[in-house]
Amino acid sequence: MTAPECCTSTVGKKCCPCKKMPAVFVILFGLTFLLREVGVISYHVAAVTWPIIVILAGAQFICRDSCKCCKTEPK
């Protein structure tokens, strides 16, 4: 399986944003717990936030095939 044309590392092209979303969700997940430990957000806010992040990550995982630039056309 090869990477879609939009995600290959060529000059002048940007990678598809859908490829960056898993990393964004991991960062938000970790940031939730870090902010709770530092005292920026309360335990209750963190207890509600992390399940929402996990749900959004799952929804993005399910919908990842709907990305228009990553669909490969049969030749």
Biopython code that builds the backbone (N, CA, C, O; Angstrom):
import numpy as np
from Bio.PDB.StructureBuilder import StructureBuilder

atoms = [
    (1, "MET", "N", (0.852, -1.173, 0.000)),
    (1, "MET", "CA", (0.000, 0.000, 0.000)),
    (1, "MET", "C", (0.901, 1.240, 0.000)),
    (1, "MET", "O", (1.783, 1.369, 0.849)),
    (2, "THR", "N", (0.683, 2.127, -0.927)),
    (2, "THR", "CA", (1.476, 3.341, -1.009)),
    (2, "THR", "C", (0.691, 4.510, -0.440)),
    (2, "THR", "O", (-0.538, 4.493, -0.379)),
    (3, "ALA", "N", (1.439, 5.527, -0.027)),
    (3, "ALA", "CA", (0.805, 6.722, 0.516)),
    (3, "ALA", "C", (0.124, 7.493, -0.607)),
    (3, "ALA", "O", (0.613, 7.504, -1.737)),
    (4, "PRO", "N", (-1.000, 8.136, -0.305)),
    (4, "PRO", "CA", (-1.663, 8.954, -1.320)),
    (4, "PRO", "C", (-0.743, 10.070, -1.789)),
    (4, "PRO", "O", (0.163, 10.492, -1.070)),
    (5, "GLU", "N", (-0.986, 10.534, -2.987)),
    (5, "GLU", "CA", (-0.133, 11.559, -3.580)),
    (5, "GLU", "C", (-0.043, 12.810, -2.717)),
    (5, "GLU", "O", (1.003, 13.459, -2.678)),
    (6, "CYS", "N", (-1.125, 13.158, -2.023)),
    (6, "CYS", "CA", (-1.127, 14.382, -1.233)),
    (6, "CYS", "C", (-0.254, 14.269, 0.016)),
    (6, "CYS", "O", (0.075, 15.285, 0.628)),
    (7, "CYS", "N", (0.126, 13.046, 0.405)),
    (7, "CYS", "CA", (0.879, 12.868, 1.636)),
    (7, "CYS", "C", (2.319, 12.458, 1.401)),
    (7, "CYS", "O", (3.042, 12.172, 2.355)),
    (8, "THR", "N", (2.747, 12.424, 0.155)),
    (8, "THR", "CA", (4.143, 12.122, -0.098)),
    (8, "THR", "C", (4.948, 13.385, 0.126)),
    (8, "THR", "O", (4.434, 14.494, -0.016)),
    (9, "SER", "N", (6.186, 13.217, 0.469)),
    (9, "SER", "CA", (7.009, 14.383, 0.806)),
    (9, "SER", "C", (7.610, 14.986, -0.462)),
    (9, "SER", "O", (8.744, 14.684, -0.833)),
    (10, "THR", "N", (6.835, 15.839, -1.113)),
    (10, "THR", "CA", (7.314, 16.568, -2.267)),
    (10, "THR", "C", (7.289, 18.045, -1.948)),
    (10, "THR", "O", (6.508, 18.506, -1.115)),
    (11, "VAL", "N", (8.135, 18.765, -2.607)),
    (11, "VAL", "CA", (8.242, 20.200, -2.357)),
    (11, "VAL", "C", (6.973, 20.899, -2.820)),
    (11, "VAL", "O", (6.481, 20.649, -3.920)),
    (12, "GLY", "N", (6.447, 21.780, -1.970)),
    (12, "GLY", "CA", (5.285, 22.577, -2.328)),
    (12, "GLY", "C", (3.958, 21.944, -1.986)),
    (12, "GLY", "O", (2.918, 22.576, -2.173)),
    (13, "LYS", "N", (3.954, 20.708, -1.489)),
    (13, "LYS", "CA", (2.700, 20.067, -1.112)),
    (13, "LYS", "C", (2.666, 19.886, 0.390)),
    (13, "LYS", "O", (3.685, 19.608, 1.023)),
    (14, "LYS", "N", (1.495, 20.046, 0.944)),
    (14, "LYS", "CA", (1.304, 19.844, 2.375)),
    (14, "LYS", "C", (0.678, 18.478, 2.593)),
    (14, "LYS", "O", (-0.060, 17.969, 1.750)),
    (15, "CYS", "N", (0.990, 17.894, 3.748)),
    (15, "CYS", "CA", (0.389, 16.615, 4.079)),
    (15, "CYS", "C", (-1.071, 16.841, 4.461)),
    (15, "CYS", "O", (-1.434, 17.885, 5.003)),
    (16, "CYS", "N", (-1.872, 15.872, 4.176)),
    (16, "CYS", "CA", (-3.298, 15.924, 4.483)),
    (16, "CYS", "C", (-3.499, 16.105, 5.988)),
    (16, "CYS", "O", (-2.846, 15.407, 6.765)),
    (17, "PRO", "N", (-4.366, 17.003, 6.429)),
    (17, "PRO", "CA", (-4.600, 17.218, 7.863)),
    (17, "PRO", "C", (-5.112, 15.975, 8.580)),
    (17, "PRO", "O", (-4.903, 15.835, 9.785)),
    (18, "CYS", "N", (-5.774, 15.074, 7.867)),
    (18, "CYS", "CA", (-6.297, 13.876, 8.534)),
    (18, "CYS", "C", (-5.172, 12.988, 9.033)),
    (18, "CYS", "O", (-5.389, 12.176, 9.933)),
    (19, "LYS", "N", (-3.986, 13.117, 8.480)),
    (19, "LYS", "CA", (-2.845, 12.324, 8.929)),
    (19, "LYS", "C", (-2.270, 12.869, 10.238)),
    (19, "LYS", "O", (-1.579, 12.148, 10.956)),
    (20, "LYS", "N", (-2.547, 14.124, 10.548)),
    (20, "LYS", "CA", (-2.026, 14.748, 11.763)),
    (20, "LYS", "C", (-2.971, 14.622, 12.955)),
    (20, "LYS", "O", (-2.558, 14.847, 14.093)),
    (21, "MET", "N", (-4.224, 14.266, 12.712)),
    (21, "MET", "CA", (-5.218, 14.240, 13.782)),
    (21, "MET", "C", (-4.909, 13.260, 14.911)),
    (21, "MET", "O", (-5.126, 13.612, 16.070)),
    (22, "PRO", "N", (-4.417, 12.050, 14.641)),
    (22, "PRO", "CA", (-4.095, 11.170, 15.778)),
    (22, "PRO", "C", (-3.083, 11.788, 16.736)),
    (22, "PRO", "O", (-3.204, 11.636, 17.951)),
    (23, "ALA", "N", (-2.100, 12.473, 16.201)),
    (23, "ALA", "CA", (-1.111, 13.130, 17.052)),
    (23, "ALA", "C", (-1.741, 14.258, 17.861)),
    (23, "ALA", "O", (-1.387, 14.461, 19.022)),
    (24, "VAL", "N", (-2.660, 14.984, 17.265)),
    (24, "VAL", "CA", (-3.345, 16.068, 17.974)),
    (24, "VAL", "C", (-4.153, 15.513, 19.132)),
    (24, "VAL", "O", (-4.155, 16.091, 20.218)),
    (25, "PHE", "N", (-4.842, 14.397, 18.914)),
    (25, "PHE", "CA", (-5.638, 13.801, 19.981)),
    (25, "PHE", "C", (-4.763, 13.280, 21.119)),
    (25, "PHE", "O", (-5.133, 13.398, 22.287)),
    (26, "VAL", "N", (-3.616, 12.708, 20.791)),
    (26, "VAL", "CA", (-2.698, 12.229, 21.833)),
    (26, "VAL", "C", (-2.171, 13.404, 22.650)),
    (26, "VAL", "O", (-2.072, 13.315, 23.873)),
    (27, "ILE", "N", (-1.835, 14.496, 21.987)),
    (27, "ILE", "CA", (-1.347, 15.688, 22.686)),
    (27, "ILE", "C", (-2.436, 16.248, 23.594)),
    (27, "ILE", "O", (-2.162, 16.572, 24.750)),
    (28, "LEU", "N", (-3.658, 16.367, 23.099)),
    (28, "LEU", "CA", (-4.757, 16.884, 23.919)),
    (28, "LEU", "C", (-5.043, 15.977, 25.110)),
    (28, "LEU", "O", (-5.334, 16.458, 26.205)),
    (29, "PHE", "N", (-4.963, 14.665, 24.898)),
    (29, "PHE", "CA", (-5.191, 13.702, 25.964)),
    (29, "PHE", "C", (-4.145, 13.884, 27.073)),
    (29, "PHE", "O", (-4.490, 13.959, 28.252)),
    (30, "GLY", "N", (-2.893, 13.952, 26.693)),
    (30, "GLY", "CA", (-1.820, 14.149, 27.674)),
    (30, "GLY", "C", (-1.896, 15.510, 28.334)),
    (30, "GLY", "O", (-1.651, 15.630, 29.535)),
    (31, "LEU", "N", (-2.227, 16.526, 27.576)),
    (31, "LEU", "CA", (-2.328, 17.876, 28.109)),
    (31, "LEU", "C", (-3.436, 17.991, 29.148)),
    (31, "LEU", "O", (-3.315, 18.751, 30.108)),
    (32, "THR", "N", (-4.509, 17.239, 28.957)),
    (32, "THR", "CA", (-5.602, 17.231, 29.936)),
    (32, "THR", "C", (-5.098, 16.796, 31.301)),
    (32, "THR", "O", (-5.388, 17.438, 32.311)),
    (33, "PHE", "N", (-4.345, 15.705, 31.329)),
    (33, "PHE", "CA", (-3.853, 15.197, 32.603)),
    (33, "PHE", "C", (-2.751, 16.065, 33.177)),
    (33, "PHE", "O", (-2.657, 16.217, 34.395)),
    (34, "LEU", "N", (-1.913, 16.639, 32.320)),
    (34, "LEU", "CA", (-0.865, 17.534, 32.803)),
    (34, "LEU", "C", (-1.466, 18.779, 33.445)),
    (34, "LEU", "O", (-1.037, 19.188, 34.524)),
    (35, "LEU", "N", (-2.442, 19.377, 32.799)),
    (35, "LEU", "CA", (-3.081, 20.576, 33.348)),
    (35, "LEU", "C", (-3.812, 20.266, 34.654)),
    (35, "LEU", "O", (-3.880, 21.111, 35.546)),
    (36, "ARG", "N", (-4.355, 19.061, 34.763)),
    (36, "ARG", "CA", (-5.006, 18.677, 36.014)),
    (36, "ARG", "C", (-3.983, 18.545, 37.137)),
    (36, "ARG", "O", (-4.231, 18.999, 38.254)),
    (37, "GLU", "N", (-2.846, 17.935, 36.857)),
    (37, "GLU", "CA", (-1.818, 17.754, 37.881)),
    (37, "GLU", "C", (-1.193, 19.073, 38.312)),
    (37, "GLU", "O", (-0.820, 19.229, 39.475)),
    (38, "VAL", "N", (-1.076, 20.016, 37.398)),
    (38, "VAL", "CA", (-0.491, 21.322, 37.713)),
    (38, "VAL", "C", (-1.494, 22.201, 38.450)),
    (38, "VAL", "O", (-1.107, 23.155, 39.126)),
    (39, "GLY", "N", (-2.771, 21.886, 38.321)),
    (39, "GLY", "CA", (-3.795, 22.645, 39.011)),
    (39, "GLY", "C", (-4.468, 23.704, 38.166)),
    (39, "GLY", "O", (-5.217, 24.532, 38.684)),
    (40, "VAL", "N", (-4.210, 23.685, 36.874)),
    (40, "VAL", "CA", (-4.825, 24.667, 35.977)),
    (40, "VAL", "C", (-6.300, 24.347, 35.777)),
    (40, "VAL", "O", (-7.137, 25.249, 35.743)),
    (41, "ILE", "N", (-6.614, 23.070, 35.645)),
    (41, "ILE", "CA", (-8.011, 22.659, 35.542)),
    (41, "ILE", "C", (-8.321, 21.710, 36.700)),
    (41, "ILE", "O", (-7.424, 21.053, 37.228)),
    (42, "SER", "N", (-9.560, 21.644, 37.079)),
    (42, "SER", "CA", (-9.949, 20.802, 38.211)),
    (42, "SER", "C", (-10.067, 19.339, 37.785)),
    (42, "SER", "O", (-10.080, 19.011, 36.598)),
    (43, "TYR", "N", (-10.150, 18.488, 38.782)),
    (43, "TYR", "CA", (-10.313, 17.057, 38.531)),
    (43, "TYR", "C", (-11.606, 16.798, 37.770)),
    (43, "TYR", "O", (-11.643, 15.943, 36.885)),
    (44, "HIS", "N", (-12.645, 17.514, 38.098)),
    (44, "HIS", "CA", (-13.946, 17.300, 37.459)),
    (44, "HIS", "C", (-13.922, 17.690, 35.979)),
    (44, "HIS", "O", (-14.534, 17.021, 35.146)),
    (45, "VAL", "N", (-13.223, 18.761, 35.662)),
    (45, "VAL", "CA", (-13.113, 19.168, 34.256)),
    (45, "VAL", "C", (-12.319, 18.115, 33.479)),
    (45, "VAL", "O", (-12.692, 17.754, 32.363)),
    (46, "ALA", "N", (-11.229, 17.625, 34.065)),
    (46, "ALA", "CA", (-10.426, 16.594, 33.408)),
    (46, "ALA", "C", (-11.208, 15.297, 33.258)),
    (46, "ALA", "O", (-11.062, 14.590, 32.261)),
    (47, "ALA", "N", (-12.038, 14.986, 34.252)),
    (47, "ALA", "CA", (-12.832, 13.757, 34.203)),
    (47, "ALA", "C", (-13.864, 13.792, 33.083)),
    (47, "ALA", "O", (-14.282, 12.741, 32.597)),
    (48, "VAL", "N", (-14.275, 14.972, 32.673)),
    (48, "VAL", "CA", (-15.221, 15.101, 31.563)),
    (48, "VAL", "C", (-14.483, 15.262, 30.238)),
    (48, "VAL", "O", (-14.963, 14.800, 29.202)),
    (49, "THR", "N", (-13.331, 15.909, 30.262)),
    (49, "THR", "CA", (-12.604, 16.230, 29.033)),
    (49, "THR", "C", (-11.990, 15.007, 28.365)),
    (49, "THR", "O", (-12.113, 14.845, 27.151)),
    (50, "TRP", "N", (-11.329, 14.138, 29.138)),
    (50, "TRP", "CA", (-10.628, 13.035, 28.476)),
    (50, "TRP", "C", (-11.561, 12.054, 27.770)),
    (50, "TRP", "O", (-11.187, 11.551, 26.710)),
    (51, "PRO", "N", (-12.752, 11.751, 28.290)),
    (51, "PRO", "CA", (-13.625, 10.874, 27.486)),
    (51, "PRO", "C", (-14.092, 11.535, 26.186)),
    (51, "PRO", "O", (-14.281, 10.861, 25.173)),
    (52, "ILE", "N", (-14.272, 12.842, 26.222)),
    (52, "ILE", "CA", (-14.669, 13.558, 25.006)),
    (52, "ILE", "C", (-13.571, 13.460, 23.956)),
    (52, "ILE", "O", (-13.856, 13.263, 22.775)),
    (53, "ILE", "N", (-12.318, 13.596, 24.380)),
    (53, "ILE", "CA", (-11.193, 13.486, 23.454)),
    (53, "ILE", "C", (-11.126, 12.084, 22.856)),
    (53, "ILE", "O", (-10.881, 11.927, 21.660)),
    (54, "VAL", "N", (-11.341, 11.075, 23.680)),
    (54, "VAL", "CA", (-11.320, 9.697, 23.183)),
    (54, "VAL", "C", (-12.467, 9.460, 22.196)),
    (54, "VAL", "O", (-12.272, 8.801, 21.174)),
    (55, "ILE", "N", (-13.638, 9.982, 22.483)),
    (55, "ILE", "CA", (-14.784, 9.840, 21.575)),
    (55, "ILE", "C", (-14.510, 10.537, 20.247)),
    (55, "ILE", "O", (-14.808, 9.985, 19.188)),
    (56, "LEU", "N", (-13.948, 11.737, 20.289)),
    (56, "LEU", "CA", (-13.620, 12.454, 19.057)),
    (56, "LEU", "C", (-12.563, 11.712, 18.244)),
    (56, "LEU", "O", (-12.636, 11.670, 17.016)),
    (57, "ALA", "N", (-11.584, 11.131, 18.927)),
    (57, "ALA", "CA", (-10.557, 10.361, 18.227)),
    (57, "ALA", "C", (-11.174, 9.144, 17.550)),
    (57, "ALA", "O", (-10.817, 8.812, 16.420)),
    (58, "GLY", "N", (-12.088, 8.489, 18.229)),
    (58, "GLY", "CA", (-12.771, 7.348, 17.629)),
    (58, "GLY", "C", (-13.620, 7.742, 16.444)),
    (58, "GLY", "O", (-13.646, 7.038, 15.435)),
    (59, "ALA", "N", (-14.315, 8.856, 16.554)),
    (59, "ALA", "CA", (-15.139, 9.335, 15.437)),
    (59, "ALA", "C", (-14.270, 9.697, 14.238)),
    (59, "ALA", "O", (-14.632, 9.431, 13.092)),
    (60, "GLN", "N", (-13.130, 10.300, 14.514)),
    (60, "GLN", "CA", (-12.214, 10.646, 13.430)),
    (60, "GLN", "C", (-11.663, 9.376, 12.788)),
    (60, "GLN", "O", (-11.489, 9.325, 11.571)),
    (61, "PHE", "N", (-11.391, 8.362, 13.586)),
    (61, "PHE", "CA", (-10.891, 7.093, 13.065)),
    (61, "PHE", "C", (-11.929, 6.438, 12.151)),
    (61, "PHE", "O", (-11.580, 5.893, 11.104)),
    (62, "ILE", "N", (-13.187, 6.491, 12.540)),
    (62, "ILE", "CA", (-14.259, 5.913, 11.730)),
    (62, "ILE", "C", (-14.434, 6.689, 10.432)),
    (62, "ILE", "O", (-14.669, 6.095, 9.380)),
    (63, "CYS", "N", (-14.320, 8.011, 10.498)),
    (63, "CYS", "CA", (-14.582, 8.857, 9.328)),
    (63, "CYS", "C", (-13.349, 9.123, 8.476)),
    (63, "CYS", "O", (-13.420, 9.904, 7.527)),
    (64, "ARG", "N", (-12.238, 8.502, 8.788)),
    (64, "ARG", "CA", (-11.004, 8.832, 8.064)),
    (64, "ARG", "C", (-11.063, 8.481, 6.590)),
    (64, "ARG", "O", (-10.340, 9.080, 5.793)),
    (65, "ASP", "N", (-11.898, 7.532, 6.200)),
    (65, "ASP", "CA", (-11.996, 7.159, 4.794)),
    (65, "ASP", "C", (-12.767, 8.183, 3.970)),
    (65, "ASP", "O", (-12.809, 8.079, 2.745)),
    (66, "SER", "N", (-13.374, 9.165, 4.618)),
    (66, "SER", "CA", (-14.138, 10.162, 3.873)),
    (66, "SER", "C", (-13.287, 11.358, 3.452)),
    (66, "SER", "O", (-13.800, 12.304, 2.856)),
    (67, "CYS", "N", (-11.998, 11.322, 3.756)),
    (67, "CYS", "CA", (-11.091, 12.410, 3.361)),
    (67, "CYS", "C", (-10.975, 12.421, 1.835)),
    (67, "CYS", "O", (-10.603, 11.413, 1.235)),
    (68, "LYS", "N", (-11.286, 13.541, 1.217)),
    (68, "LYS", "CA", (-11.310, 13.629, -0.241)),
    (68, "LYS", "C", (-9.921, 13.533, -0.854)),
    (68, "LYS", "O", (-9.761, 12.952, -1.927)),
    (69, "CYS", "N", (-8.915, 14.094, -0.191)),
    (69, "CYS", "CA", (-7.589, 14.085, -0.808)),
    (69, "CYS", "C", (-6.880, 12.752, -0.631)),
    (69, "CYS", "O", (-5.904, 12.485, -1.332)),
    (70, "CYS", "N", (-7.342, 11.908, 0.286)),
    (70, "CYS", "CA", (-6.680, 10.612, 0.500)),
    (70, "CYS", "C", (-7.344, 9.467, -0.241)),
    (70, "CYS", "O", (-6.836, 8.346, -0.246)),
    (71, "LYS", "N", (-8.469, 9.744, -0.861)),
    (71, "LYS", "CA", (-9.117, 8.676, -1.638)),
    (71, "LYS", "C", (-8.287, 8.412, -2.879)),
    (71, "LYS", "O", (-7.889, 9.336, -3.589)),
    (72, "THR", "N", (-8.039, 7.169, -3.123)),
    (72, "THR", "CA", (-7.286, 6.810, -4.317)),
    (72, "THR", "C", (-8.263, 6.307, -5.369)),
    (72, "THR", "O", (-9.113, 5.457, -5.105)),
    (73, "GLU", "N", (-8.119, 6.841, -6.530)),
    (73, "GLU", "CA", (-8.997, 6.476, -7.638)),
    (73, "GLU", "C", (-8.424, 5.238, -8.326)),
    (73, "GLU", "O", (-7.212, 5.147, -8.526)),
    (74, "PRO", "N", (-9.273, 4.296, -8.684)),
    (74, "PRO", "CA", (-8.761, 3.133, -9.458)),
    (74, "PRO", "C", (-8.268, 3.573, -10.816)),
    (74, "PRO", "O", (-8.869, 4.433, -11.460)),
    (75, "LYS", "N", (-7.174, 2.981, -11.245)),
    (75, "LYS", "CA", (-6.593, 3.388, -12.545)),
    (75, "LYS", "C", (-7.070, 2.529, -13.667)),
    (75, "LYS", "O", (-6.678, 2.739, -14.815)),
]
sb = StructureBuilder()
sb.init_structure("model")
sb.init_model(0)
sb.init_chain("A")
sb.init_seg("    ")
for serial, (resi, resn, name, xyz) in enumerate(atoms, 1):
    if name == "N":
        sb.init_residue(resn, " ", resi, " ")
    sb.init_atom(name, np.array(xyz, "f"), 0.0, 1.0, " ", f" {name:<3s}", serial, name[0])
structure = sb.get_structure()
